[in-house]
Amino acid sequence: MKRYILLGTALALGTLACQQVTPPQGFCAEAPVRVTTAAEPVVVSSKFKPLAPADIDAVESTRILADKTDLVAGSLVASNCNDGLLRKVKSVGVATAGAVVRPQDFNKVYIETETVPLEDVISAGDVSADYGDLNFAEASSMQLQSGVTLQATTGTLQIANKTFNPIPGVSIALNGSLESKLQPKFRLKFAGGKVDVFEIGLTGSLGVNLEGKIQATLAADKTQELEVAKFEFKRAFFIGVVPVVVVVTPRLLVGYNLNVTGDVNVTAKANPTLNMGYGLKYVAKDVTKWQKAPVAPSITFNPTIAYTNQITGSAGVYAKLVMGVKFYGVAGPDLTAESKISLVLNSSGTPLAKLFFGSSAQGSLALGFNVLGVDLNTDLGTVNMFSQSTGFNCTATTCTAL
């Protein structure tokens, strides 16, 4: 019976040389499996062989130590193991006494492998999958910076007086909360042994309660951004009999911009909920290949303001959630949702301030993403999905819609 060490995240192992006395013990952790929907039958290569996580003892970048299998050179393997395995077998060597391994590992094999795109394994099929809610409390791992806490019952992130002090005499404090009910969705369609359609998106809602307090006693022109929380979700879905492991890493970033002269003390607050759906879509037959798939959000704001020391300038605070997505451990698209407060301050005349609450979404993809198909290896830069804002004219204490 194999012993397991469950680590929750993939490890980078040192090279497993043939003369190593004690090979690493098993460490495969299986991701929870999500339900998929097939619009068209899935056709899998006759060379494909599933590799059960329970049969794997160690994984390196080019080699796997596993129980004896019927794998041969040219076999295609995939496994719901850690961040997911997708490999082509180059050779299989039996572990023997000459390899100086433990007696209990004499029935193991070393599987020499190389990378392979998923389109080499699946030649046809159309499958969609819902990842499920990204409830922060259910993340497989998390990192929270000072000033940020998590409510375990609701999964709400609380931001408590996260303060920036860029220079003496300037202070920007953020307070509020963020609750995600966003759901990643995926679609993969294969035809003729190639990726025909690939779609990734977010639907659902993002509740933001954001308050920014800005105090300055001298001229300041500053911009700053901090990552204050990071989470990891790991789930698997099956395209036919082929497991696909998808890791989503939401990161919460907060920041500000400030360009004022003189003394200012202003606090602005909004409590919007963003209902949205947006994503990136690859269609092989289209001339442009990639397209955005946005749905403008519906937003309701309840603004408040407290403003003294009337000056001229601009200021803003924001919170944004950046979703990094990996397939089989290879970084793919990033999807971003942002909520922000912007102020235009007036030293004379009416109104004393203009207040804007807005939201936006972006998508991006960098070179190196070819694990699903070789033609997906494209640098898209930043794709703006939508940008929407609502403006208000403000006195020192109240605001009315523009």
Summary of the structure (lengths in Angstrom):
residues: 402
radius of gyration: 25.7
end to end distance: 70.1
largest distance: 88.4
contacts: 1359
relative contact order: 0.13
helix: 4%
strand: 61%
